[in-house]
Amino acid sequence: MEIPMKILVTNDDGVQAPGLLALAQAMRKLGDVTVLAPDRNWSASGHVKTMERPLRVRETRLADGSAAYTSDGAPSDCVALAVLGVLDETYDLVVSGINPNANIGHDVTYSGTVTAAMEAVICGVPGIAVSLNSLPEHGELDYAPAACAALRVAKQVAARRLPEGVFLNINVPCLPENEFKGYMITRQGLRVYRDALVRRNDPRNRPYYWIGGDFPTGIPEDGTDVGALAAGYVSLTPLQLDLTARSALETLKTWEF
Ligand code: MN
């Protein structure tokens, strides 16, 4: 008998987020699912390794009554803890999400959802990040179409294996599944951030600051994650941790020090 795949499911929105429940339920169709996710929202926390304080792991339950684990660490801490054996298990795949908002272009460096998949690849386990491209006007979200897309992709990862050092960043349009145009392999596009400084005074009249502004947009160029979502496709971007700007190497070698 074939040994079932062991899948770790995590997220950056907290263990009780509805996107995580939808993802865990979908992944149970592919293998044995363990959930270890943060006990609070770590969205836009980047790639974290907690080193200056102890981490705790405790049992909890998802809204469907299934057993899960939660930690006071970041999403990447959750992956590291799990892969290092905190639950005395090993994993064949790490899937992170489903984040309610897209993680496209430069978002990947901020995203806790994506950095959980980054941590997986560092640990030598295939990683997939899944995000839904919802906008503020979408209201209550249906994660089922994105969960189906995640399952389709995870099945391919299980059957074909990812290249060494590569993890997948999936972004799903906020549409019913039968309205997806298809699945498109993309590169990172350009986000347009519209951040603005919000400066206010606290009750003791000391200034405090908030990085506010409008929801980001993007340049919907063909072949990019931004373009795929704009055209109604599920976007699959293969990412790697090597951020070297190869095109700059030769120029910099002409500098004199
Ligand atoms: Mn999030």
Boltz pocket constraint, residues with backbone or C-beta under 6 A from the ligand:
constraints:
  - pocket:
      binder: B
      contacts: [[A, 12], [A, 13], [A, 42], [A, 43], [A, 44], [A, 99], [A, 100], [A, 112], [A, 113]]
      max_distance: 6.0
